[in-house]
Amino acid sequence: MNHYTIKKMGPKILAKGVKIRVIPGKKMTVVFFNLDPGAVVPGHSHPHEQIGTVLKGSLELTVDNETRTMKAGDVYHIPSNSVHSGKVIDETEVYEVFCPPREDYLTMYE
């Protein structure tokens, strides 16, 4: 069994105001995001299916031109290859699962 303590993991900077901690799996990747108010995740897409839960705070999430404000306790699903972006409203923490694994995130730790 592998064991991780999130607060002890050194964060990686994905973009200005976007810090991530990555837990690798053989068939999925789990990512913990810490997002600063006003941070922007530009529009992008990838082949990975993505499900996220807002643990704290709020953000505007746009998936395929549909925008919703996501708050603590909300869960979202982003299908493979969907264009999505986000704008952080206040200090936010998000937990996301990607399948298949995000190999680009894993190389951040090499």
GUKEPA-435305 format. One record per atom (N, C-alpha, C, CB): residue number from 1; residue in three letters; atom name; x negated, y, z. Coordinates in steps of 0.02 Angstrom, whole numbers, plus 50000, padded with zeros to 5 digits. Atoms other than C-alpha are relative to their C-alpha. Glycine has a CB too. Layout:
N
- NUM,ALA,CA,X,Y,Z
...
//
This chain:
110
- 1,MET,N,49958,49941,50000
- 1,MET,CA,50000,50000,50000
- 1,MET,C,49956,50062,50000
- 1,MET,CB,50048,50000,50061
- 2,ASN,N,50033,49935,49999
- 2,ASN,CA,49939,50174,49958
- 2,ASN,C,50040,50046,50045
- 2,ASN,CB,49994,50029,49928
- 3,HIS,N,49967,49953,49954
- 3,HIS,CA,49977,50313,50081
- 3,HIS,C,49974,50070,49986
- 3,HIS,CB,49987,49980,50075
- 4,TYR,N,50018,49931,50015
- 4,TYR,CA,49977,50501,50052
- 4,TYR,C,50031,50045,50052
- 4,TYR,CB,50021,50021,49929
- 5,THR,N,49973,49947,49958
- 5,THR,CA,49999,50651,50166
- 5,THR,C,49996,50064,49958
- 5,THR,CB,49960,50007,50069
- 6,ILE,N,49996,49945,50048
- 6,ILE,CA,50056,50794,50055
- 6,ILE,C,49960,50061,50023
- 6,ILE,CB,50072,50020,49988
- 7,LYS,N,50034,49939,49976
- 7,LYS,CA,49990,50936,50163
- 7,LYS,C,49925,49992,50002
- 7,LYS,CB,50026,50018,50070
- 8,LYS,N,50072,50012,50000
- 8,LYS,CA,49817,50855,50165
- 8,LYS,C,49971,49996,49930
- 8,LYS,CB,49984,49938,50038
- 9,MET,N,50023,50005,50069
- 9,MET,CA,49808,50842,49976
- 9,MET,C,49984,50070,49974
- 9,MET,CB,50052,49966,49954
- 10,GLY,N,50018,49935,50029
- 10,GLY,CA,49717,50984,49890
- 10,GLY,C,50044,50014,49940
- 10,GLY,CB,49927,50001,49980
- 11,PRO,N,49958,49985,50058
- 11,PRO,CA,49836,51072,49771
- 11,PRO,C,49958,50018,49939
- 11,PRO,CB,50047,50058,50017
- 12,LYS,N,50029,49979,50064
- 12,LYS,CA,49795,51099,49588
- 12,LYS,C,50044,50056,49974
- 12,LYS,CB,49996,49941,49949
- 13,ILE,N,49963,49943,50027
- 13,ILE,CA,49845,51261,49502
- 13,ILE,C,50022,49982,49928
- 13,ILE,CB,49957,50065,50000
- 14,LEU,N,49973,50016,50066
- 14,LEU,CA,49959,51225,49354
- 14,LEU,C,50009,50064,49959
- 14,LEU,CB,50067,49963,50005
- 15,ALA,N,49992,49933,50029
- 15,ALA,CA,49997,51410,49317
- 15,ALA,C,50000,50049,50058
- 15,ALA,CB,50066,50006,49957
- 16,LYS,N,50000,49950,49947
- 16,LYS,CA,49996,51574,49413
- 16,LYS,C,50062,49990,50044
- 16,LYS,CB,49998,50071,49970
- 17,GLY,N,49946,50010,49953
- 17,GLY,CA,50100,51543,49569
- 17,GLY,C,50030,49931,50000
- 17,GLY,CB,50053,50049,49987
- 18,VAL,N,49974,50068,50004
- 18,VAL,CA,50125,51358,49529
- 18,VAL,C,49945,49952,50022
- 18,VAL,CB,50024,49984,49927
- 19,LYS,N,50048,50048,49973
- 19,LYS,CA,50032,51232,49637
- 19,LYS,C,50032,49931,50002
- 19,LYS,CB,49975,50021,50072
- 20,ILE,N,49973,50068,50000
- 20,ILE,CA,50053,51044,49620
- 20,ILE,C,49955,49952,50039
- 20,ILE,CB,50009,49976,49929
- 21,ARG,N,50035,50057,49969
- 21,ARG,CA,50005,50887,49715
- 21,ARG,C,50030,49938,49966
- 21,ARG,CB,50009,49998,50080
- 22,VAL,N,49978,50055,50043
- 22,VAL,CA,50014,50728,49611
- 22,VAL,C,49989,49933,50035
- 22,VAL,CB,49962,50002,49933
- 23,ILE,N,50004,50069,49976
- 23,ILE,CA,50051,50551,49669
- 23,ILE,C,50006,49955,49939
- 23,ILE,CB,50056,49984,50055
- 24,PRO,N,49997,50041,50060
- 24,PRO,CA,50007,50428,49530
- 24,PRO,C,50031,49931,50013
- 24,PRO,CB,49930,49991,49972
- 25,GLY,N,49974,50068,49998
- 25,GLY,CA,50100,50267,49496
- 25,GLY,C,49987,49967,49934
- 25,GLY,CB,50076,50000,50017
- 26,LYS,N,50012,50035,50063
- 26,LYS,CA,50085,50134,49363
- 26,LYS,C,50055,50014,49949
- 26,LYS,CB,49995,49925,50012
- 27,LYS,N,49944,49990,50045
- 27,LYS,CA,50258,50170,49290
- 27,LYS,C,50035,50067,50009
- 27,LYS,CB,50049,49945,50008
- 28,MET,N,49971,49934,49988
- 28,MET,CA,50297,50344,49356
- 28,MET,C,49947,50045,50033
- 28,MET,CB,50064,49996,50043
- 29,THR,N,50041,49952,49964
- 29,THR,CA,50217,50502,49426
- 29,THR,C,50046,50041,50043
- 29,THR,CB,49959,50045,49951
- 30,VAL,N,49963,49956,49955
- 30,VAL,CA,50281,50598,49577
- 30,VAL,C,49958,50062,50011
- 30,VAL,CB,50016,49964,50069
- 31,VAL,N,50036,49936,49993
- 31,VAL,CA,50237,50782,49591
- 31,VAL,C,50037,50044,50051
- 31,VAL,CB,49994,50036,49931
- 32,PHE,N,49974,49951,49953
- 32,PHE,CA,50263,50903,49735
- 32,PHE,C,49977,50069,49976
- 32,PHE,CB,49975,49986,50073
- 33,PHE,N,50014,49932,50023
- 33,PHE,CA,50273,51085,49677
- 33,PHE,C,50010,50050,50056
- 33,PHE,CB,50045,50017,49940
- 34,ASN,N,49992,49941,49958
- 34,ASN,CA,50245,51241,49782
- 34,ASN,C,50000,50059,49952
- 34,ASN,CB,49943,50006,50055
- 35,LEU,N,49990,49947,50049
- 35,LEU,CA,50309,51392,49685
- 35,LEU,C,50008,50067,50035
- 35,LEU,CB,50061,49985,49956
- 36,ASP,N,49996,49932,49972
- 36,ASP,CA,50282,51575,49726
- 36,ASP,C,50056,50040,49968
- 36,ASP,CB,49932,50036,49991
- 37,PRO,N,49948,49957,50028
- 37,PRO,CA,50420,51704,49703
- 37,PRO,C,49975,50035,49937
- 37,PRO,CB,50024,50052,50052
- 38,GLY,N,50018,49968,50063
- 38,GLY,CA,50419,51771,49525
- 38,GLY,C,49959,49958,49952
- 38,GLY,CB,49963,50062,50015
- 39,ALA,N,50039,50044,50045
- 39,ALA,CA,50315,51627,49456
- 39,ALA,C,50044,49976,49943
- 39,ALA,CB,49972,49939,50040
- 40,VAL,N,49965,50021,50060
- 40,VAL,CA,50362,51572,49281
- 40,VAL,C,49967,49937,49973
- 40,VAL,CB,50001,50056,49947
- 41,VAL,N,50023,50059,50037
- 41,VAL,CA,50348,51401,49202
- 41,VAL,C,50026,50010,49929
- 41,VAL,CB,50025,49932,50033
- 42,PRO,N,49977,49986,50069
- 42,PRO,CA,50353,51439,49014
- 42,PRO,C,50035,49940,49969
- 42,PRO,CB,49940,50021,49957
- 43,GLY,N,49965,50053,50036
- 43,GLY,CA,50462,51340,48896
- 43,GLY,C,49952,49949,49971
- 43,GLY,CB,50042,50030,49944
- 44,HIS,N,50041,50054,50025
- 44,HIS,CA,50389,51172,48852
- 44,HIS,C,50042,49936,49996
- 44,HIS,CB,49937,49989,50045
- 45,SER,N,49968,50065,50002
- 45,SER,CA,50437,50992,48815
- 45,SER,C,49946,49946,50003
- 45,SER,CB,50045,49992,49937
- 46,HIS,N,50045,50057,49997
- 46,HIS,CA,50358,50822,48839
- 46,HIS,C,50041,49936,49995
- 46,HIS,CB,49957,50001,50066
- 47,PRO,N,49962,50062,50009
- 47,PRO,CA,50405,50640,48810
- 47,PRO,C,50025,49969,50065
- 47,PRO,CB,49958,49950,49963
- 48,HIS,N,49983,50029,49935
- 48,HIS,CA,50427,50608,48996
- 48,HIS,C,50070,50020,50022
- 48,HIS,CB,49950,50021,50053
- 49,GLU,N,49937,49984,49967
- 49,GLU,CA,50599,50596,49076
- 49,GLU,C,49982,50028,50068
- 49,GLU,CB,50047,49936,50005
- 50,GLN,N,50019,49963,49939
- 50,GLN,CA,50601,50708,49230
- 50,GLN,C,50063,50009,50042
- 50,GLN,CB,49967,50069,49983
- 51,ILE,N,49947,49988,49953
- 51,ILE,CA,50712,50712,49384
- 51,ILE,C,49969,50038,50059
- 51,ILE,CB,50035,49934,50024
- 52,GLY,N,50027,49959,49946
- 52,GLY,CA,50686,50846,49517
- 52,GLY,C,50051,50016,50053
- 52,GLY,CB,49971,50064,49972
- 53,THR,N,49959,49979,49943
- 53,THR,CA,50753,50897,49686
- 53,THR,C,49969,50063,50030
- 53,THR,CB,50006,49943,50054
- 54,VAL,N,50024,49939,49966
- 54,VAL,CA,50739,51072,49758
- 54,VAL,C,50005,49987,50075
- 54,VAL,CB,50043,50063,49978
- 55,LEU,N,50004,50012,49928
- 55,LEU,CA,50683,51050,49938
- 55,LEU,C,50010,50064,50040
- 55,LEU,CB,49934,49968,50018
- 56,LYS,N,49999,49935,49966
- 56,LYS,CA,50672,51234,49983
- 56,LYS,C,50000,50054,49947
- 56,LYS,CB,49938,50008,50048
- 57,GLY,N,50001,49942,50045
- 57,GLY,CA,50708,51401,49898
- 57,GLY,C,50048,49993,49942
- 57,GLY,CB,49931,50010,49974
- 58,SER,N,49957,50001,50059
- 58,SER,CA,50784,51430,49727
- 58,SER,C,49962,50022,49938
- 58,SER,CB,50062,50044,50011
- 59,LEU,N,50029,49982,50064
- 59,LEU,CA,50741,51448,49544
- 59,LEU,C,50052,49997,49946
- 59,LEU,CB,49940,49954,49983
- 60,GLU,N,49958,50004,50060
- 60,GLU,CA,50824,51479,49377
- 60,GLU,C,49967,49949,49954
- 60,GLU,CB,50008,50070,49964
- 61,LEU,N,50025,50054,50043
- 61,LEU,CA,50803,51322,49271
- 61,LEU,C,50039,50001,49935
- 61,LEU,CB,50006,49931,50035
- 62,THR,N,49969,50002,50066
- 62,THR,CA,50837,51322,49085
- 62,THR,C,49980,49936,49966
- 62,THR,CB,49981,50063,49957
- 63,VAL,N,50011,50062,50036
- 63,VAL,CA,50855,51157,48992
- 63,VAL,C,50041,50003,49936
- 63,VAL,CB,50018,49936,50043
- 64,ASP,N,49966,49998,50064
- 64,ASP,CA,50896,51160,48807
- 64,ASP,C,50051,50057,49997
- 64,ASP,CB,50035,49934,49985
- 65,ASN,N,49960,49938,50003
- 65,ASN,CA,50965,51339,48819
- 65,ASN,C,50056,50005,50051
- 65,ASN,CB,50028,50007,49933
- 66,GLU,N,49951,49995,49946
- 66,GLU,CA,51075,51303,48972
- 66,GLU,C,49962,50020,50064
- 66,GLU,CB,50039,49933,50010
- 67,THR,N,50034,49975,49941
- 67,THR,CA,51022,51404,49126
- 67,THR,C,50045,49992,50061
- 67,THR,CB,49979,50074,49991
- 68,ARG,N,49965,50006,49936
- 68,ARG,CA,51072,51365,49305
- 68,ARG,C,49953,50021,50056
- 68,ARG,CB,50025,49928,50011
- 69,THR,N,50038,49985,49940
- 69,THR,CA,51016,51428,49473
- 69,THR,C,50001,49938,50044
- 69,THR,CB,50028,50063,50038
- 70,MET,N,50007,50060,49959
- 70,MET,CA,50951,51280,49573
- 70,MET,C,49978,50020,50070
- 70,MET,CB,49949,49950,49968
- 71,LYS,N,50014,49984,49931
- 71,LYS,CA,50949,51290,49763
- 71,LYS,C,49983,49937,50039
- 71,LYS,CB,50059,50037,50033
- 72,ALA,N,50017,50057,49958
- 72,ALA,CA,50890,51179,49905
- 72,ALA,C,50058,49951,50002
- 72,ALA,CB,49982,50024,50072
- 73,GLY,N,49951,50053,50001
- 73,GLY,CA,50981,51014,49894
- 73,GLY,C,50025,49982,49930
- 73,GLY,CB,50058,50019,50042
- 74,ASP,N,49979,50014,50069
- 74,ASP,CA,51013,51025,49705
- 74,ASP,C,49950,49952,49967
- 74,ASP,CB,50005,50065,49960
- 75,VAL,N,50039,50049,50039
- 75,VAL,CA,50951,50885,49591
- 75,VAL,C,50014,50012,49926
- 75,VAL,CB,50017,49927,50021
- 76,TYR,N,49992,49991,50072
- 76,TYR,CA,50921,50902,49404
- 76,TYR,C,49966,49944,49962
- 76,TYR,CB,49972,50068,49978
- 77,HIS,N,50028,50050,50045
- 77,HIS,CA,50883,50785,49261
- 77,HIS,C,49982,50034,49934
- 77,HIS,CB,50050,49941,49988
- 78,ILE,N,50023,49972,50064
- 78,ILE,CA,50780,50839,49110
- 78,ILE,C,49984,49941,49954
- 78,ILE,CB,49938,50048,50009
- 79,PRO,N,50014,50056,50046
- 79,PRO,CA,50790,50714,48966
- 79,PRO,C,49933,50009,49963
- 79,PRO,CB,50057,49992,49950
- 80,SER,N,50061,50000,50040
- 80,SER,CA,50636,50669,48864
- 80,SER,C,50007,50051,49943
- 80,SER,CB,49985,49930,49972
- 81,ASN,N,50006,49954,50057
- 81,ASN,CA,50582,50801,48737
- 81,ASN,C,50047,50060,50003
- 81,ASN,CB,50013,49963,49938
- 82,SER,N,49958,49940,49993
- 82,SER,CA,50704,50934,48803
- 82,SER,C,49956,50060,50016
- 82,SER,CB,50054,49990,50056
- 83,VAL,N,50037,49939,49986
- 83,VAL,CA,50637,51111,48801
- 83,VAL,C,50027,50028,50066
- 83,VAL,CB,50007,50053,49942
- 84,HIS,N,49979,49975,49935
- 84,HIS,CA,50639,51177,48979
- 84,HIS,C,49950,50051,50027
- 84,HIS,CB,50009,49943,50050
- 85,SER,N,50041,49947,49969
- 85,SER,CA,50573,51325,49080
- 85,SER,C,50031,50017,50067
- 85,SER,CB,49996,50063,49953
- 86,GLY,N,49974,49980,49935
- 86,GLY,CA,50592,51401,49251
- 86,GLY,C,49973,50067,50022
- 86,GLY,CB,49983,49948,50052
- 87,LYS,N,50021,49938,49969
- 87,LYS,CA,50583,51564,49345
- 87,LYS,C,50018,49995,50074
- 87,LYS,CB,50032,50064,49967
- 88,VAL,N,49992,50009,49929
- 88,VAL,CA,50559,51558,49533
- 88,VAL,C,50030,50064,50031
- 88,VAL,CB,49933,49983,50034
- 89,ILE,N,49966,49944,49968
- 89,ILE,CA,50676,51669,49636
- 89,ILE,C,49967,50017,50066
- 89,ILE,CB,50074,49984,50010
- 90,ASP,N,50035,49990,49936
- 90,ASP,CA,50598,51646,49808
- 90,ASP,C,49955,49940,50013
- 90,ASP,CB,50051,50010,50059
- 91,GLU,N,50047,50055,49987
- 91,GLU,CA,50468,51533,49887
- 91,GLU,C,50037,49933,49996
- 91,GLU,CB,49966,50009,50070
- 92,THR,N,49963,50061,50016
- 92,THR,CA,50517,51362,49824
- 92,THR,C,49955,49939,50003
- 92,THR,CB,50032,50005,49931
- 93,GLU,N,50034,50064,50001
- 93,GLU,CA,50467,51181,49849
- 93,GLU,C,50045,49952,49961
- 93,GLU,CB,49985,49973,50072
- 94,VAL,N,49963,50046,50042
- 94,VAL,CA,50517,51049,49722
- 94,VAL,C,49963,49933,49999
- 94,VAL,CB,50008,50028,49927
- 95,TYR,N,50025,50068,50005
- 95,TYR,CA,50493,50861,49714
- 95,TYR,C,50024,49973,49933
- 95,TYR,CB,50024,49954,50060
- 96,GLU,N,49980,50026,50065
- 96,GLU,CA,50492,50785,49539
- 96,GLU,C,49969,49932,49986
- 96,GLU,CB,49979,50049,49945
- 97,VAL,N,50022,50066,50021
- 97,VAL,CA,50476,50611,49465
- 97,VAL,C,50000,50000,49923
- 97,VAL,CB,50045,49943,50028
- 98,PHE,N,50007,50004,50072
- 98,PHE,CA,50414,50583,49287
- 98,PHE,C,49990,49927,49980
- 98,PHE,CB,49940,50043,49976
- 99,CYS,N,50008,50067,50027
- 99,CYS,CA,50428,50423,49185
- 99,CYS,C,49999,50006,49924
- 99,CYS,CB,50056,49952,50025
- 100,PRO,N,50059,50035,49974
- 100,PRO,CA,50320,50366,49101
- 100,PRO,C,49953,50047,50036
- 100,PRO,CB,49964,49965,49943
- 101,PRO,N,50046,49957,49962
- 101,PRO,CA,50172,50430,49203
- 101,PRO,C,49973,50059,49959
- 101,PRO,CB,49942,49958,50024
- 102,ARG,N,50030,49940,50030
- 102,ARG,CA,50104,50605,49167
- 102,ARG,C,49925,49993,50002
- 102,ARG,CB,50023,50065,50038
- 103,GLU,N,50072,50010,50002
- 103,GLU,CA,49928,50562,49115
- 103,GLU,C,49963,50067,50000
- 103,GLU,CB,49980,49960,49939
- 104,ASP,N,50033,49934,50000
- 104,ASP,CA,49889,50748,49087
- 104,ASP,C,49992,50026,50071
- 104,ASP,CB,50040,50050,49958
- 105,TYR,N,50008,49979,49930
- 105,TYR,CA,49920,50780,49273
- 105,TYR,C,49947,49960,50036
- 105,TYR,CB,50067,49993,50036
- 106,LEU,N,50049,50042,49967
- 106,LEU,CA,49811,50634,49325
- 106,LEU,C,49929,50023,49985
- 106,LEU,CB,50008,49928,49979
- 107,THR,N,50067,49979,50018
- 107,THR,CA,49660,50704,49232
- 107,THR,C,49979,50062,50039
- 107,THR,CB,49995,50014,49925
- 108,MET,N,50017,49942,49960
- 108,MET,CA,49670,50860,49342
- 108,MET,C,49959,49981,50061
- 108,MET,CB,50064,50036,50023
- 109,TYR,N,50035,50023,49939
- 109,TYR,CA,49598,50754,49484
- 109,TYR,C,49934,49965,49984
- 109,TYR,CB,50045,49954,50039
- 110,GLU,N,50063,50034,50018
- 110,GLU,CA,49450,50683,49387
- 110,GLU,C,49941,50046,50009
- 110,GLU,CB,50002,49974,49929
//
